[in-house]
Amino acid sequence: MSHQHGCHVAGTPRQFCLLQIAMFVGTNILITRHAQNSMSIDALFTNEGKKHLLKSPMTLALRIFHYSCGIYLQNVFEFEDKLENLEDTFQSGGNDKMMQEITLYRSRLTKLKRTFNYHSNIGA
């Protein structure tokens, strides 16, 4: 059994929430358990999941894991860009609301990086 964090869309297109996924991988079977739809699982099963499942359930499980890491990395880069732009704007005449937004983005970025590092270490 393997536990990983996936993600699912929550509200706006660029907002997502962490989603725990339990995977039970056997010689001829892959069972996933998650409370909500997973972007990674949905994408792989609609696009190329059958190809990976035919190789082995472990191959599909690793592809799901890899796809999730890619989503995290993409979001880390997007948050870093948004934070950098906001900090530049703040330096040229910011206010308390902008400072609150910067603090919120820093917190989210830290969580994203921590989760990505967790996934990277599992896959190593």
C-alpha positions in Angstrom: 0.0 0.0 0.0 1.2 3.5 -0.9 0.0 6.9 0.3 0.5 9.9 -1.8 -1.0 13.4 -2.2 -2.8 14.2 -5.4 -4.8 17.2 -6.2 -8.2 18.1 -7.4 -9.7 21.3 -8.8 -11.4 23.4 -6.1 -13.3 26.5 -7.4 -11.1 28.6 -9.7 -9.1 27.0 -12.5 -5.7 27.8 -10.8 -6.8 26.8 -7.3 -6.4 23.2 -6.2 -6.6 21.4 -2.9 -4.4 18.5 -1.6 -6.0 15.1 -1.9 -4.7 12.0 -0.2 -4.6 8.9 -2.4 -4.2 5.4 -1.1 -2.9 2.9 -3.7 -3.0 -0.8 -3.3 -0.8 -2.3 -6.0 -0.7 -6.0 -6.7 0.7 -8.1 -9.5 -2.4 -7.7 -11.6 -4.4 -5.0 -9.9 -4.3 -1.3 -8.9 -6.9 0.0 -6.5 -6.9 3.7 -5.6 -8.9 5.2 -2.8 -9.5 9.0 -2.6 -12.2 11.2 -1.2 -12.7 13.3 -4.4 -11.8 13.2 -8.1 -8.1 13.3 -8.7 -6.7 15.4 -11.6 -3.9 12.9 -12.1 -6.0 9.8 -12.1 -8.7 11.3 -14.3 -6.1 12.5 -16.8 -4.3 9.2 -17.1 -7.5 7.1 -17.3 -9.0 9.3 -20.0 -5.8 9.7 -22.0 -3.3 6.8 -21.6 -4.1 4.8 -18.6 -4.9 1.6 -20.4 -1.5 1.6 -22.1 0.3 1.8 -18.7 -2.1 -0.6 -17.0 -1.4 -3.2 -19.7 2.3 -3.0 -18.9 1.7 -3.4 -15.2 -0.3 -1.9 -12.3 2.9 -0.6 -10.8 3.7 1.3 -14.1 0.3 3.0 -13.9 0.8 3.8 -10.2 4.1 5.4 -10.9 2.6 7.4 -13.8 -0.1 8.7 -11.5 2.6 9.7 -9.0 4.7 11.4 -11.7 1.8 13.3 -13.1 0.9 14.6 -9.7 4.5 15.8 -9.2 4.2 17.6 -12.5 1.1 19.4 -11.4 2.7 20.5 -8.1 5.8 21.7 -9.9 3.7 23.8 -12.4 1.8 25.3 -9.5 5.0 26.2 -7.6 6.3 28.1 -10.6 3.0 29.9 -11.1 2.9 30.9 -7.4 6.5 32.1 -7.5 5.8 34.3 -10.6 2.6 35.7 -8.9 4.5 36.4 -5.7 7.4 38.1 -7.5 5.0 40.4 -9.4 3.1 41.2 -6.2 6.3 42.0 -4.3 7.4 44.3 -7.1 4.1 46.1 -7.1 4.2 46.4 -3.3 7.7 48.0 -3.3 6.4 50.8 -5.6 3.5 51.7 -3.4 1.9 48.9 -1.5 -0.7 48.8 1.3 -1.7 46.5 4.1 -4.0 44.4 1.9 -1.1 43.7 -0.5 1.1 42.7 2.4 -1.6 40.2 3.6 -1.8 38.8 0.1 2.1 38.4 -0.1 2.0 36.6 3.3 -0.8 34.3 2.0 1.1 33.5 -1.2 4.4 32.8 0.7 2.5 30.4 3.0 0.9 28.6 0.0 4.3 28.5 -1.8 6.0 27.0 1.2 3.3 24.3 1.4 3.6 23.5 -2.3 7.3 23.2 -2.1 7.1 21.0 1.0 4.6 18.7 -0.7 6.7 18.6 -3.9 9.8 17.7 -1.9 7.9 14.9 -0.1 6.8 13.5 -3.5 10.3 13.8 -4.9 11.8 11.9 -2.0 9.2 9.1 -2.3 10.0 8.6 -6.0 13.8 8.6 -5.5 
